Amino acid sequence: MRKMIKRAGVLLAGAVMLLSSSLSVCAMPDGGRYGYNYDYWGDVQGSPNAYAVSGVYTSVDMGLDKNLSNPQSLYVCGNLVYICDTGNNRIVVVERVDAEGFKLKQIIDEFKGDVEVKTFSGPTDIAVSEEGYLYIADKGNSRILKLDADLNYMMQFDKPVDNTLDPELTFSPNKIVIDTAGRVYCIATGINKGLIKYENDGVFSGFVGATKVTYDFTDYIWKKLATEEQRAQMVSFVPTEYDNIYMDHEGFIYACTSNVTQEDIDAEKADPIRKLNLMGNDILVRNGEWPIYGDLYWGNNAGYDGPSKLTDITVFDNDIYVSIDRNRGRVFGYNDQGHMVYAFGGPGNENGYFRNPIAVEHMGYDLLVLDSLDCAITLFTPTEFGRLVYQAIDQFDNGDYIASGETWQEVMAINGNYDLAYIGIGRSLLRQERYHEAMEYFELKYDDENYSKAYKQYRKEWVEEHIVILFIVVFGVLIIPLAIGKIKNIRHEIDTADIFRL
């Protein structure tokens, strides 16, 4: 019932926002200049920025003699950033220098080895193994290349041999990740069976993690009754393709898809972000009050319509994952429980805004966002607010619960409307076995699950502390009436015996 009430509240709020021309797409001033979040009731709560723009770096800033053209991907390895300069058929490697931003390190436009084509054609993604091997999605040449650190050709991964694939389909690898064993997972254009998995020897070993198939039941019935010609004109019920993937430090694959419709969201079937285990099952935790699909509200202001289109994702070591919305140029961060940590950005030409954000990566807690239209990288660094949020989370993960609670207090002092600060304090108190205090913080932000955990422990603790009193009370309630009754019976027997003697 509570979920239904909240859902109705969201729909009502969305209707109000659509009718009010004074509100922006996400009810943020200046088109999203300031950070924001959503509270328990789905109301937009302004928030201090978690990130500030440290710099915007164009081709000239990075020392390139030829401007980037339609770049499609970023990959960070240490202090190096690999940029897939797709339009120029090359990989640009830049090195981060704190005082100077980024400087050109290397341009990879050809390689060596016993192979006929030694150049790239529209490379769309790159990954680097711990051993230094380069894996490149050479989309225009229908292959995934493996090169060593000296750019020698090692091997390639070709179109999967599978009876379910159209033999006429051109293999177009788009995005790739590799695991510690050298296995390759690939998203290919036109293949919607999930991720293509190759073993480290290049052998295709199957598909992993296909998205859920959603359909309307009436359409399903109609397909059963329709003629063959009518069925051919109808939309097929097939899984959707992923847009991008990222492998975290534990070997889990985060995948995102921008193919989300308003109908899917209304039916609560939208899962634009998934976390896949080795079996391909989605194990993403969704304990937040609201689904993980970016903005809760949208209108058609300035021509931006429909839900968020989450097109890339990156994951920190503390399991916070960050995704970008290419529809409105926003950046969304979520914690490991599915609570939104922050949201910022927007469409535009100013620093911190985007025309077509296509890729996101991280260096530590710094974020890099690649805009394919501006052909530039925006570097974001955490503000004091963002730094404290990360510090509180890290302290909790490291078992320093007292320090975590104190840091969350600092966060709350900066933003008193920040739900995660209250919940974070409550969780730290819970781990310190201060259950009653924890309950108060959980109650303030309607965190039913954690409140129940704290209440259960508080009840147990209260019983243990008052067990003697409880025993006395129970003993009194059960024994005293029996004793009184026994005494009355004895007195009655005595009185009766005296009468008989008379």
N, C-alpha and C positions, 0 to 999 in steps of 0.2 A: 504494500500500500504506500509506504514511504517513497519507494522508487517511482511509483506512478505519479505521486504528488510533485516530486522533484521534476519529473519529465514534463508534466503539464506546465510547471513554472518556467522551464526552459523554453518551451514552445511559445508561451505568452510573452516572455521577455524578448524572444526573437521577433515576434510579430510587432512589438512596440518599437524595436530597433529598426525594423524595415519601414515603419510608418514615419519615423522621425528623421528628417533630412539633416538635422543638426548633429546626428551621431555618425561616426565613421563606421567602416566595415566591422571593426571589432571594438567599437566604443572607446577608442583611444584618441586623445588629442594629437594633432599634427600627423595623422595618418599612421600612427604606430611608433612615434619617436620614443615614447616612454614604454618601459616594460609593463607587463600586466599578467594577471593570473585569474583563475576562477575559484570562487569560494564554494562552500558546501551546497549552496542553493543555485549555483550556476551564474551568479552575478559577476560581472567583470570588476576586478579589483586592481586599481592602479598600483604599480610597484616600482621601487627604484630599479634602475637598470642593473642587471646582473653582469653585463658586459659593456665595455666602451670600445670605440673604434681606435685602434692603435695606428692604423695606416691603411691606405688603399694603394696597391701596387700594380701598375700597368706594365706593359712590355718594356717601355723606356726605363721605368724604375728598376726593372730586373736586369737591364743591360742587354736586351735582345736587339739585334739589328733588323729582324723581321718581326712584325707584330703578331701576337697570337691570333689564330683564326678558328673560331668555333671550338674553343677548348671544351672537353667533355668530362674530365676526371682529374682528381687529385689523389696523390698517395704520399703519406709522410713516413719517412724512415729516419729516425734520429733527428738531426737538424737539416735533413735534405727533404725537399718537396719535389715530387715528380708530377709534371703537368702533361696530360695528354693533349697536345696541340693538334687536334684532329684535322682541322682544315689545312694545316701545313704538313701533314703526314710525318710527324716527328714527336719525340718525347723531349720535353725541356726539363732539365734538372737545375733547381736553384737551391742555394744554401742560405739558411737564415743567419744573419749577422745582427745581433741585437741593436747595435748602434746605427746600422745602415739599412735595416730591413732585410731585403733579399738580394743576393747577387748571383749572377749566372755561374753555374758550376760546369754544366755539360749539355750539349745538344746531341741527342741520339736520333739519327735519321737513316742509319744503315747499320748493318752488322756483318760479321764474317762467318764463313763456314761453308759446308758442302750442301748448298741448297740453291735452287734456281733463282728465286726472288729474294733479294737481300735488303729490300727496302720495305717501308710500311705503306699501307693504304688505309687512311682513316682510322688510326688506332684510337680506341675508345676507353681503355682502362689498362692499368698496370698494377702489379703486386710484386713485392720483393721478399724473398724468403730469408730466414735467419742466416743461411749460408751465403747470401748475396746473389742468388739467381734471380733474374728478371723474368717475370711472366707478363706477356703483353697480349691484349686482345686486339689482334690485327684484323679488324672487322672487314675491311675491303678485300682482304686476301683470304677470307674464310678460314682463319686458323688462329690458334693460340700458340704463341712462341715461347720457348724457354731458352734464355740466353744466360751465359755465365757473366761474371763481373767484368770480364774483358770484352764483352759483346761477341763472344763466339757462340755460334748456333749449337744448341744441344739437342733439341727435339721439338716437335710440335704436336698439338692436339687438334684433330680434325673433326669433321661432322660425325656425330654418333651413328653407329650402325644399329638401327632399331627398326623393326617392322612397322611400328605405329607412326613413324615419321613419313611425311610425303617425300618420295624419292626426288621430286623436282625442287624441293625446298633448298634454297641457298643458305648455307651455314653462315650466320652473322653473329659471332660472339660479341656481346655488348659489355658485360661486367663480369669480373672474376674475383675470386678470393682463393687463397691457398692455406692449407693447414700445415702443422708442423711435420707431418709425414710426407709432404709434397703432393698431396691430393689436390686436385683443382675442382672448384665449383664454379659453374658458369651460367649466366643468364644470356640466352640467345634470342634475338628478334625472331618472332614467328613461332617459337616453341613455348607452349604454355603448360607443359607437363610438370613444371617445377624447375629446380636447379639441375643442370647437367653435371654429373659427377664423373670425374676421370681418376683412375689410380695414378700413382706416381710414374708408372711406366707408359702412360698414355692410353691405357685401355679404358674404354667407356664401361662404367659399372652400374648405370641406371639413373633414374630421376629421383630427386629428393625434395620433399616439402611443397607439393603442389598446393595452390590456394584453394579455399573452399569454393564449391560451385553453388551459386545462389540463383534461385529462379522463383517465379510466381506460380503458385499451384494451378491457377486457372490456365496459364499458358501451357503448363505441363499437360493438363488434360486435353487442351485444344490440339497440342502436337500429336497426341495419341489418336485423335479423331480426324485430323486433317489429311488431305491427300499428299502424295509425294511432292507434287509441285508446290503446294502450299507450305509444306515443311521446309522446302529448300529456300523459301523467301523469308522464313522466320529466323530470329536470332538463336544461335546454338547455345546450349547450356554447357559452357566449357570453363575451365579455370582461367584466371587472368594471369598475365605475365607480371613478373616483378620488374621494378624500375632499377633497383640497386640492392647491393648486399654489402655486409661488413662482418668480418670475423673478429670477435673480441678476444681478450687475453686468455680466456678459458676454452676457446675453441668452439663457442656457440656462434651460429650465424644469425645475424639480424638482417631481415629482408623487408623492403618497403615497396609498396605499389601505390601509384597515383590514380589507379583505375577504381575510384570510389564514387558512387553516385549518391544523390540525396535519398533515393529510395532505399539503398543499402543502409544508410545511416538511420533513417526513420524506422526501418525494420530491425535495427540493432544487429545487423549482419556485417557491418564494416570492420575489417581488421587490416588497416593499411600498413601496420607494422607487426611483424611476427618475429619470434625468436625460436630458431630451429635447433633441435638437438641432433645427435648422430643418426637417429632414426627418421629425421625429417618431421618430427612432431612439433607443433607450436607449444612452447612452454612459457611464453611471455606472461608475467604476472600482471593481472588487471584488477588490482584492489582499490584503485582510485575511485572517487565519486563519479567521475565522468569518463567516457570512452576515450581511447587514445587515437584521436584523429585530428589534432590541431585545433583550429578555431571551432567554438561551439555555434557561433552565429556568423552569418554571411548575408550580404545583400548584393546589389549590382552597382555599387558606387564606383565611379571612374572606370566602368567596364569590367571590373573584377567580379565574377559571378561564381556561385557554386562552392562546394566544400574545399578544404585545403587539399592540395596535391603534393603529398610528401614524396619527394623524388630522390632523396639520398639520406644517409644516416651514418653516424659515427658513435662510438661507445667509449667512455672513459673506463679506467681501471676500477673505479668505485661503482660501476654498473649504471651510472647515469648515461642515458643515450639522448643524442641530439639529432633532430631531423629538420630539414628545410622544406618550406612550402614554396614551390615555384609559382603558384597561382598568385599569391600576394606578397611574396618575398619575405616571409617571416621565418624565424628560427624558434623551434620548440624544444625544450628540454624536459625529460621525464626521469624520475628515479626508478629504482628496481621494483617498486611496488605499483608503479603505474600512475603516480601522482605527478601532475605538472609542476615542475620546479620553476620554470620561467618561460616567458614568451616575449619576443621583441622583433623589431624590424618592420619592414613594409616596402611597398613599391615606390620607386622614385630614383632620382639621380644624385641625391645627396649621399654623403658618407654614411654608411650603415644601412642604406636602402639598396634595393636590387631591382634590376629589370628582368633578369632571367637567371636566378640562382640555380646552378646545375649540380654542384658538388660541395660537400662539407667534410672537413678533416680536423684533427686536433693535434696540438703539440702540448703535452701536459694538459693544462686546463685552458690554454689558448685555443681559439677557434679560427679556422681559415675557411672562407666561403668563396667559391669560384663563380663568377658571373660570366656566362657564355656570350652574352651580348656586349657587355662592357669590356670583355676580355681582360678582367682584372681580378686580383685576389684581395679580399678585405680581411685584415687581421684584427680579431677581437681579443682583448685581454680582460680578465675578470676585474670588476670594480670592487670596492671594499665590501659592498653587499654580497656580490657573488663569491668573493674569496671567503667570507665568513660562512656562507652556506656550505661550500665545499669543505671547509675546515671542520664544521660541525659534523658533517656526514662521515668524513674520514676518521675523526676522533671516535665516533660511535663504532665504526667498523673495526677499529683497532682496540676496542674494549675500554677506552678511556671515557666512561660514561659521565663522570662528574664534569670533566672539561667540555664534553660535547654539550651538556645541558647549559653550561655557562656561555658557550659560544652561541647557542640558540637564543639565549637571553639577549645577547648583543644584536643578533639578527632581528629579534622582535622589537628591540629599542629603535631600530632603523625603520622597520615596517611592521606596525602593530596589527595590520590586516593579513599578515602572512600565515596562512593556516599551518604550513609545514613547520614553522617555528614552534607553535603550540604543541603539535604532535611530536616534534623532536624532543622538546622538553619532557613531555609525558613519557616517551620511550626511555629517555635517560633515567628518569625517576623510577620507572618500572624496573629497569635493570639494577638500580640501587636498592630495590626492595622497599621503596617508599610508595607503596601502592595507593594509599588514600590521596596523596598529593597528585600522583599520576592520573587518577580518576578525574580530578578536577580539571586538568588540562585537556584530557580527552573529551570530557563533557562539553567544554567550551566550543570545540570544533566538531562535535557530533561524530566522533570517531568510535562507532559502536563496537567494532572488532577489538580494538586495543582497550576500550573501556571494559569490555567483558573479561579480557585477560587480567586486567588490573583488579577488577572486582572479585574475580575468582580467587586470586592470591590474597587480597585483602580479607575476604571472608574466611579463608583458611587460617590466616595469621590471627584474626580476631578470635576465632574459635580456640586456637592454641593458647592464646593469652588469657582467655576467660574460662578455660576448661574446668577449673576448680569451682568457680562460681556456678557455672552451668551444671556441674555435677551436684552441687548442693541444692540448687533450685529444683533440678529434676528429682533428686532424692526426696526433697521436701514435698514436691507435688505428688509423688507416688507413694511415699512411705507414711508421711504424716496423716493423711486421711485413713490409711489402713490402721495406723496406731490408734487414732482417735476412735475408729470403729471398734477395735479390739478392746480398748479401755471401756467403752460404753457397754460392750457385751459382758465384760467381767463385772462391771458394776451392776448390770442387770441381773447377772447370776447371783451376786452377793445379796442383792435386795430380795430376790426371789427366794433364796435359801433362808433368809431371816423370816420371811412370812410363813414358810412351811414349818419352821421350828416353833413359831407361836401357835 
